[in-house]
């Protein structure tokens, strides 16, 4: 059920200063990526990954700027691949920001905007590689302050573990998340639910927290919302469902669907719930891959959708997302190799609002 509470009084938090996290479909200045280089993230299958990133850079550059974190030593090779992929190089900027890994959604900053002044700032949360699963992550934790310095933006630091993939907002006061992730003891064992909610309100400018339950099978993030359910409008949520009752995801996603149907908007109305199919399951070396069409990325004028070489299912998902985002081009991108690293398009990216 949703939880609502007034913001803290007398503390100059981002919310108190008039900042909020915009919805992903609001105008963007750029999309941030962190260039892949960690072979252990795609064990035995790293070779095609940099070229896949370059393809994604090229796609985004047709619509807006792309800003990439990577050590200077990696830049010549990255620049060559990006050029070969046909990117608009005038819209691509490489920053000498070394990283441990490529998951910018989670180690990058979460941007906020002050609608009164137009100021863009960033919030800087702690990052512990999803409960200390994949150390080291010291360089990843330095990405938000590096970006703040590079762009000359105000930075609001909060000592709480929070990954960008664990939350989704409608830009109008609502935040969607999962209990499996945000309440997991490997994130913030010293904080209770109410304290976590208040931090979200204070630093992201939201008012109401909407909670779902568990994440999909194979998701090593402990249930990120961006593989489950996403806002497509202020009162619309698209959510993945699994029709096969024998699939382990069926009961998990049915329960989340039940919760979504029970939620109400601040005006007391039901949300518009749109069902998105799940891809047919695939495993790699005995591990179920966390494939989900909900891991799409909204950019200016388009939606990049992960595809998994399942023509019928991929086409069904594209049709659903097209109905959710009329007027935006739906661009499927083959992510079957990318998901071997246990994430796809939304996981690798972080949007910077205009």
Order of alpha helices (4+ residues) and beta strands (2+ residues): beta-beta-beta-alpha-beta-alpha-beta-alpha-beta-beta-alpha-alpha-alpha-beta-beta-beta-alpha-alpha-alpha-beta-beta-beta-alpha-beta-beta-beta-beta-beta-alpha-beta-beta
